[in-house]
Amino acid sequence: MFSMRLFQKIVFSFLLFCSFSLTALTLEQLQQQLMMQQILRGDFSQSKTLQMFNQPLLSDGAFLLSQQQGLIWRQHNPFPVVLVLAKDKLRQQFEGQDAAVIDAQDNPMVFYFSHFFLSLFKGDLSALESQFSLSLTANKKGHWRLHLEPKQPPLNNIFKYIDIEGENQIQRLTLIELKGDSSVINFTNVRQQTQLSPQDKDAFEF
């Protein structure tokens, strides 16, 4: 015979368990987990959906993230380009062309967005909290999702929301824009390094 009281107890217990699972990981713990990994190297694939095109724009390449130095973003396809984001400078170089270097005084808005994306990749939640409302969920298997909703210009004039997902490291970054465009970046083959290679050190030299 079906017992409604027993069913209610089971549902209540399940909800308690889910609540505990979703709040077991705090924002502070997540930031410590992400920022303790000083040097990460891996591959990326990006799919960008634009309202004006029927098919998504695809790109792929490799990246290196250093908590101390910044981010090196090497796109391989559909055309080679290297982007280096550092603390006080930004460099972009297309294959066969001279590098273009800017700082905050040259183009404050470009530099603002470069630092915003660097904070995303580094997992610098303290920097993001001033710009976003943050909501973190996690399951018992260690997978987490951080939902960011912009709360002030200029980001709330561009993005509807941003989701960051991962386990030990960031695995996926999803950006949803107000006008309907979206980008999804997947990170694979991510591994830690103890030090930068000579080539990487040279890349961070401006």
N, C-alpha and C positions, 0 to 999 in steps of 0.2 A: 504493500500500500504506500502510495506516494506521501511523504511527509513534507509539508510546506515549511515547517519550522526547521527541519534538518537542512532543507534546500537553502533557506535563508542564512543559516550558520555557515554553510559551505561557501556561498557567495560572499558573505562578509569576511570570512577568513581569506578568501582569494583576493579580495580587494585590499585587505591589509597587507598581504604579501606583495602585491603589485606596487602599492604605495611605498613599501620599504625598498623594493628593488629600484624604483625610479628615483628615489632620493638618496640612495646609498652613496652615490658619487656627487660630491659638491663641486661648485665652480672653482673653489680654491684648490681642491685636490686635482682637478683636471688641469688647471694651469700649471701646477707643480709637475704633474706627469709629463706634460708636453714640453715645458721649458727646461727640464733637466736633461733632455736629449740635445746636447750641444751642437752636433753636426749630423745632419741627415742627408742622404743621397737617394734618389729614386727616379722613376719614370712617371710621366703623366700623359693622359689622353684627354682632350677637351672636345666637347660637342656644344656648339653655340647655335641656338635656334633664333632666327630673326623673322619678324612678321612679314618682311618683304620677300623672303625666299621660301620655296617649297621644301628644300632639303637643308638639314643642319650643316653648318660649317665645322669641319673636323680638323684638328691639329694634334700633334704629339711631339714628345721630346723628352728631355731629362732635366732634373733640377738638383740644386744643392742648397740646403738651408743651414746657415750658421747663426746661432744665437748671438754671437759677438759681431760678425761681419755683415750679415744680411742674406740676400737671396740671389742665386744665379739661375736664370730661367733660359734654357737652351731649347728653342723650338727647332725640330728637324723637318717637319712637314706641316703645311704644304710648301713652305719655303724656309730656309735657314735664317734665324735671327737670334741674337743673344741679348737678353735684358738683365742688367745687374742693378739690384736695389740695395743701396747701402744707407747708413744712418743719415748722411748729409748730401748724398749725390745719387743721381740716376743716370745710367748709361744704356743706350740702345744701339746695336750695330747689326745691320743687314750684311749678308755675305757680299764681299767685293766692294763695300763702301766704308767710308770713314765713320768712326763712332760719333754719336751725338751725345753730349754730356750736359746735364742741366743740374742746377741746385735750386733751393727754395726761392731765391731771389729772382732766378730766371723765369720760373713758371710756378707760382705758389699753388695753383689748383692741381696741376699734374703731380707735384711733389706731395700734396695732401693725400691724393688717391694712392700714390705709390706706398706711402707709409701706412695707409689703411690696409692695403693688401698684405704688406709685410707683417702687420699685427695679426691678420687672419692666419697666415701660414705659420707664424711663430707660436700661435696660441696665447698671445698676450692679452688675456681677458681683461686685465686692469685697464689697458688702453681702450678696449672695445666698449667697456661699460659706460664710458662717457658719451658714446654715440648710439648705443643700442640698448633695447630691453632684451635681456638674455633669459632663455628658458632651457634648462638642461634636463634630458631624460636619459636613463641608462637601464640596461637589463642585466640579469644575473650572469650572462655570458661575457660581459665586459664591453659590449657594444654601446656606444653613447651617441647622442645627437644633440647638438647645440643649435637652438633656433634664435636668430637675431632679427629683431624688428627695429629699423632705424627710427629715431625719435626727434631728429632735428636736421635742418639743412646742412650741407647739400645732399646728404645720403638719402634722406626721406623723399627727395624730389626725383630720385633715380630708382632705388630699390624698394620692392614690396617687402621682401624678406631674404635672408641668407641662412642656409643650413650648412653646418659643418658636422661631418660624421667620422667616426673612427673607432679604434680600439686602443692599442698601444701608441699608435700614431694616427694622424689625420689620414683618412682614406678617400673621402669625397667632399667636394665643396660645390654647393648649388647656389646660384645667384638668380633670383627672380626679379625682373624689372617691372616697373609700373606700366610701361607701354606694351608689355607682353613678351618681350624678348627674354631669353634665359640662357644660362651657361651651366654646364655640369663638368667638373674636372675630377677625374679619377686618378688616384695615386697608387702605383704598384711598384713591386720590387724595392720597397723602402727599407734601407738599412742604416745603422749608425756607423759613424767613423770617429776615430779618436783624434785625428788631426787633418788639416787641409793639405792637399797635394800642392806642389809648386805651381802647377797650372792654375789651380783655384786661387791661390794667394795672388798670383799675377792678375787674375780677373777682378779682384777687389781693389787693385791699385788704380787710382784715377789720376 
